Amino acid sequence: MIIDGNSLSLQGIFEELKSPTKLSLNSESVQLVRKSREVVEHILETGDTVYGVNTGFGKLANQRISSENLRQLQVNLLRSHAAGTGGYLSQKTVRLILLLKINSLLRGYSGIRLEVIEALINLYNNNLTPAVRERGSVGASGDLAPLADLALPLIGEGQFLMDDDTLQPASEILKRHKLQVVELKEKEGLSLINGTQVSTALAIESLEKIRDLFFTISATGAFSTEVMLGTDTAFRKEIQKARNQPGQIYAGELLYSLMANSGYRDAHLDCDRVQDFYSIRCMPQVHGSLYDLIQHAERILTQEANSTTDNPVTLIDENVIVSGGNFHAAPIAHTMDYLAIALSDVVAMSERRIAAFQETSQSNLPMFLMQEAGLNSGFMIAHVTAAALASENKSLSHPASVDSIPTSANQEDHVSMAPNAGHQLRQVVSNSSRIIAIELMCAAQAKDLNPQYHLAPASKAIYNLIRLEVPYLEVDGPLSAHIESIHQIVSSGAIAEIVAKHLEEQS
């Protein structure tokens, strides 16, 4: 995979994470890196005071550092900023952080030597994963603590997270792979730990899952509409066009398409059920809003993956170094907060459909989806689980980005909290996939309780997939393992793949 600081796409990132390759550099970016370093060397020759080169950091920016201590300053920076806590990010997440960091440094604004970037590439290409703590970043000045964990192994300190989840000293692993310890020069430690790469990695990983969840929950909603003898009238394109919202138009077309050739739909044509409850009828509007936000997030995160987010930056044409605030992860924090809010709202409709399955007036099915309700409680408590998860999502959807807190003796007085937004979004995604799993189980049970009609092709494929793992429930039994089995199917993207195949056949 050739990287140049400008051309990373989300699809390319997703493919790289699934099938890792070796990284190599674009010749133009190599020249930019060298020219950027020349700017730093020029500043050192002039003796001008420049933040991060010959000063302290944060509130200590006014402290001039003597020339003989400038390189020790960079080592001290990595050591002091490695103050994270909690568990460790997964190897997959750390590889993504590494990829994003390398790509950012190649843009020619960071003043770092090519040798340091090549050392990072050696870690990536040798599948060596620095042990990076999950907690400790406020998302400005960049993701300092976790990126310090990422950088420490370059100087022979810190640890690597191994395939078996054990930790090994970086110095030993570098020797085993015959990799040299890097001696940092002026500004390089700051360039390594300043940036939004941890926040961006969390956002990209969640976005990949949310894209799948959009198609999965659309198919789930269509499936539920069928087996509750709902109508697809509200999904007609003429209604969506009248609203003039692109996401809604797309979501409505998708739902209408998913219900085509359904015997349940055809059975509804001559009945007197004119309108369904909102969590069926308003799916195009709510799902469509999420789709629009996904499109927005794809643009923001693609741009961020190809951005310079450290400070200060070198301006090659002017041969100067200037301070700014590109480390502030507000665009990423806001984007993740938007996604958490929208996804929580979409799956709140799923919870309402699960609730509708539990009683006869809305579902037209036996209470709690059991033939002998009373003796059997059926899906009663599965709905309680969905309600608990949906309620937790509401708490997690409080925007992390509005919860700034001053740090660094009030020098860094407004921070993004993007990592917190990332951790919250991860949990919302996990909760949401389980809510969808419960709805899918209910829909499959409803199909077997009302078998006289045939499902639409996509719903039929989903039903068959569910029945490979979860049987029709004639009597009560523990549901936890069944929920987790379907959750694994949802998380794998298998249902999204069914929708993708359906759309290919329709085109």
Beta strands, then each sheet from edge to edge (+ up, - down):
strand 1: 2-3
strand 2: 24-25
strand 3: 85-88
strand 4: 133-135
strand 5: 159-161
strand 6: 167-169
strand 7: 313-315
strand 8: 320-322
sheet 1: 1+ 2+
sheet 2: 3+ 4-
sheet 3: 5+ 6-
sheet 4: 7+ 8-
end
